Each structure stands twice: as C-alpha cells, then as structure tokens.
C-alpha cells in the first residue's frame, strides 16, 4: 500500500537546464577538479604530456621515472642530449594543498643521492600537486634560507626514507649548507591546466572538444609535376575513358570544361583531406589514429559502390564520391571539423594508396 504522505522530490535547482550531452555523459567536471580525482599515475603522465607538449622548446627530452625506485625524481625534463642538465618535477597527488611535512622527505632524498653521487643536482626542482601548495610551504619555497634551516630542523623526523643512509653527518651537513635552495619551487595547478591546454593532449585528458581552430588549406595552382601522384593519374585516365581519347595533360583536359572543373574540385578535396590529416597531427595526441579510422570508415562505405559496373570510369568517380559525401560520421574524434570536401578527398587518398581504383 502506497504511503500518501510521500512527495516526489523536486530536481536540484543547482543543476539548471541540462543539455542532451549532459544527460548522457553527466555534467562536465571542471579541469581543476578533474586533476584531483585522476590517479597518481595519470597525474605523472599529465606532467609528462605538459613537458613534451607545452615545454618542448625548453627541453630536449622528457622521462617519467615514477615508481618505488625513482630516487626522488618522478618526471625529468632534460635540457640537452647529454642529460646532465635537467629540471625535476616531483608529483605529490594528495587530497590537500602541500604542507612542509609532505616535502621534507623528498628534499632529504635529493640531498643524500646527490651527495652520494647517484645523480647531479637539477637546475630547478618543482613540486607539483593537484591542490597546489599551502601558505606555509609557499612561504618557505619563497625564502631559500628559511627552507634550508627548516629542513635541518625536521631532518631527524623525516630521515627514514628507504634504501639510503640519510644520517645527517658533519660532511653531509656541510654539503647541504653549500647548496642553493632557490632551485626549489612549485607549479601552480591552474597554470598547469592553462599551459596543458596548448598541447595536443588536453582534449583527450580533460574533454571539451578540439580547441584548435582548423584553417582552410592553401590551394595553389596545378603543377604538371603532380601528375606523378596516383590519384591525379587515375583521374586523367578516367576522363580519357569517358571522352574516348587520351588526356596527356591539363591543356587537353581544359578542352572539356565539365571535366576540367570536376578535376579542380577533386584536387581541392584531396588537399582538404590532407589538411585534415595535418590538423589531426597538430591537435590530437601522438599515435592517435582518428584520421586513419575516418579514412577506413569512408573506404568501407564506398568500396562496393566503387566496384560496381559503370559505362565509364568517370561515372564510377561520380557515384563513389557522392556516396562518400553522404556518409555520417558519429564517433570519430574529428567529427566536429570534418567537411564534405574531406570525405570526397579521402576517396582520392584511398586511390593514392591503391585501395580504390577508378580504372
């Protein structure tokens, strides 16, 4: 029996008016909050992405060493091929802003390992955390003399750091006093997000769609040297098949205005698709296969049309590219920037790769 006193709850007013995508995927999580919920391993990967993408002019290479045996170096940005000069990024994925007690052990590691000669001091040592650093630690990091004094004061409580002798001997104390503690600093999480936004990894990591604007390709006049391209050769053969006479070059094709204009559109479409390929490389993470997957989707959509019987090869082109233009792309990462010209142009890319043939 139903309780007549039960009242249907009202939807939370804080949600506002929801979109269809929010109903399906949930309300988007702000990047600054997403930093707090990703795993510590993913956070180190994000730092590696930031160095490899945003800081690529500053560093020659990047190495993620995170793990039990990293000797206090999570992600390293090497300044040159010698790998002697470097910056260290120490990732601390905690549920609070970093406090001094969170970092004493890491500085002790650096002092002990460099004193022992396992590696040399970094040019800069960054503490990186999803919630940044607290006021007290920020004050210490802004005052190298104070930071060094506080480290010595807290050495005994934090020296148990694993497989290294970290007793503060007279020799080690002299070594620490000689060090320049201005190398220690921190990376603000909001700055990290804004800078990561300029890399190819941002959309995959935080969502929000492709951030870079796709520009139109620069379409230059036809050069006879292009005839060596397979798709140009196939187009000329198809026109010859339709006109029933040989097409030796662009001068011959100009005698048939419809075919000459068709050629211009097809050539332009090829370069539109090539610009999409370049945009994909510039906007998506290295190794992403969105462009190749889009090309395969076009292939599967048109191959049977292309293989059908036609009176001439020109009609085969017309029907195949028409079918390509109708294909609806759903799940590909490039869907928001893919144009009809790209779909047609991909047919000619497939011809260039000899996966399709007009004749």
Buried (B, 14 or more C-beta within 10 A) or exposed (E): EEEEEEEEEEEEEEEEEEEEEEEEEEEBEEBBEBBBEBEBEBBBBBBBBBBBBBBEEEBBBBBBBBEEEBBBBBBBBBBEEEEEBBBBBBBBBEEEBBBBEBBBBBBBBBBBBBBEEEBEBBEBBBBBBBBBBBEBBBEBBEBBEEBBEBBEEBBEEBBEBEEBEBEBEEEBEEBBEEBEBBBBBBBBBEEBBEBBBEBBBBBEBBEEEBEBEBEEBEEEEBEEEBBEBBBBBBBBBBBBBBBEEEBEEBEBBEEBEEBBEBBEEBBBBBBBBBBBBEBBEEBBBEEBEBBEBBBBBBBEBBBEBBEEEBEBBBBBBBBBBEBBBEBEBEEBBBEEBBBBBBBBBBBBBBBBEEBBBBB
